[in-house]
């Protein structure tokens, strides 16, 4: 992609934003604890997300112990099992994936990639993290209240979420869960406004929107979506909290619980589902779009080739983001809503497959005629494509309303969404950490440990979730403490479940090795230099590695080209940095 | 190189697992073999796409992996290729969506002559109601629920008096008769799920939902709850028996009506449940 240019500085648009260095913090606490530097906030966000994510990992182990070896572990009661399921799901979707992609990668990469000195509202950015931390602490506290955390399932469907038949429903568990979500959304909104305004207003000179790396496009679009989707969850949480604490009946019709008439009446449980999924479906893409963006950049850098069809990729991200707001009721085909909704939502859902498929084509076409370095980020990117294609295709089963009917609420659904929004985005997170760790620390992560981590995680995760589809196809419903041996099973699923559990334990253990690598390489990793992957985007062109507060030293960089000038014919090297004013000899006057 | 082998093995292994493993859906016992057919079409289309994408990727990694002196090509866009891929994807998606929507139309169109049955769920058991001699279910509401009236049938509605009540027992359905299954709950969400019927639907307190099937095979089938309903969710099981007309009639004779049920509760014991 080339732009017309006449002179080194003429042709660049005038600097719209004054280059103001944010005030440096004095003292250790201002620099490292109550830091207003987006890079520290990013590390705080990511560290907190990983810490609570480890809780979710252990919960998944406990869950799998029950499913793989039913009856062997006395302490896993049905109550405990449903609490594990619920907290695992909620932590992974909201407190880990959303927080690490937007709060973690968003904070670290947006200012660096757009050529800004920091987020535009650094103080609000700091507050965002501390409110998020409070949300995580409230969530963690629910493990220690009488009755334990809520066991309502991560979807928190009323009425059961607030009734006594569900763990934590009539105790503190559900209250703390709802409070924690409300806090999370408040915290996220502060961060989210920052990310959006920074991308729109603080790009450096020459960094047009259509020159942004796809990482920024993915995070930017996801953040806009999150700002529109989270309010639906926010009001749903507030209303359910009122139902639970003040006796309102937003979601509660007249009920008889265990033979006793309750004082509720007139509310609609389905209204909650609409609010929840109006948030919940965009949420899938809030996690997926940053992953799409990041993996595009990983593939381009490590295949030494421009991302294929950049403009199509940008529009696909935007179209997917927009469409994802009109597909939510595909989670509700068998909810009892009016059946005619099925026609509309099945159509919109399958249409969204087209821009998604285009993205997949463009990733693999980027590999075509590339110079593919099988580095760890590339391996994880390949792992992402396999798991994402697999999980995306099973989405065509579940999105196609009538095919969803037998599969809905079975383990097929569990396998599908873990593959597509669990394993696939997590692959990208790992790839991204291996990719940007050198910029964050100045050292490379250990390669041998990374290879073990990759192989166990990739093959192990596939071994967990691919067979799980068939557990669902056989007819085993999700959220079943135990299935037993009902007559409809064409073959017993015990052995398969035990195999899946064994794989899950192994994959979990490999993550411990990864964490060890993170700390080990901090001191002992090979020195990386400023740009070990020879990448074009701005974050690799900082004067210091890791970048200091203010990112750019004396002067902001000027941008002359898109982020994908790899292997340009005639260029002295196989990459031309975005701030490099190089002009090919053969095409005088053009960049 | 190991990654190339791994990618190829993943494709081959997945296909082999799909074709050879014993885990497949249970034989169908209703008219919804259309659903099974649509699902099989979807398996073929998506399976082919999965194999094509992953094998293409494996080939690219094999063919274009880094070697000393290798230089990547430079081709930012290819309008024609992108257009073609979009069109082909659109056709593939339509090939899955159209049969799906046609079958969905059938799914939501209940035959005029369908029988009616009500399934009534609460934590954690299945109960049933049949329309009785007048062929019509009486109105019902959670507010009527009491020890004498566990299903909350409106005692002032004459249509409800002769409704047949099956509290916690088995449900019989006559084979080859279309039946609209009304679904009701008075506490939390449940879902009436018989794997052999393929169809299922949530039951939502405060409203009445439904689906319809035609049982096509006699036998005893297990009922499960497919919407999380609290601690005993996994243990909320029941039985549906699809029976010949004679067997069905014999069973029906043994059942009691709402009126009889209330009389029984007012003193005379024992309660009569389903005969089996």
Interface residues (C-beta under 8 A of the other chain):
Chain A: X1 X78 X79 X82 X151 X152 X153 X157 X159 X160 X163 X165 X166 X167 X169 X253 X254 X255 X256 X257 X258 X259 X261 X267 X268 X269 X270 X303 X304 X305 X306 X308 X309 X310 X311 X312 X334 X335 X336 X339 X340 X342 X343 X346 X347 X350 X351 X353 X354 X357 X358 X360 X361 X362 X364 X365 X367 X368 X369 X370 X371 X372 X373 X374 X379 X382 X385 X386 X389 X390 X393 X394 X396 X397 X400 X401 X402 X403 X405 X406 X407 X408 X409 X410 X455 X458 X459 X462 X466 X467 X470 X471 X473 X474 X475 X477 X478 X479 X480 X481 X482 X483 X486 X487 X488 X489 X490 X491 X493 X496 X564 X566 X567 X568 X569 X574
Chain B: X2 X3 X6 X7 X10 X14 X17 X21 X22 X23 X24 X25 X26 X32 X34 X35 X38 X39 X42 X45 X46 X49 X50 X53 X54 X56 X57 X60 X61 X64 X65 X66 X70 X71 X72 X73 X74 X75 X76 X77 X78 X81 X82 X85 X86 X89 X90 X93 X96 X97 X100 X101 X103 X104 X107 X108 X122 X123 X124 X141 X142 X143 X145 X147 X152 X183 X186 X187 X188 X189 X191 X193 X195 X196 X198 X199 X200 X201 X202 X203 X204 X205 X206 X207 X209 X220 X221 X222 X224 X225 X226 X227 X228 X229 X230 X231 X232 X233 X234 X235 X237
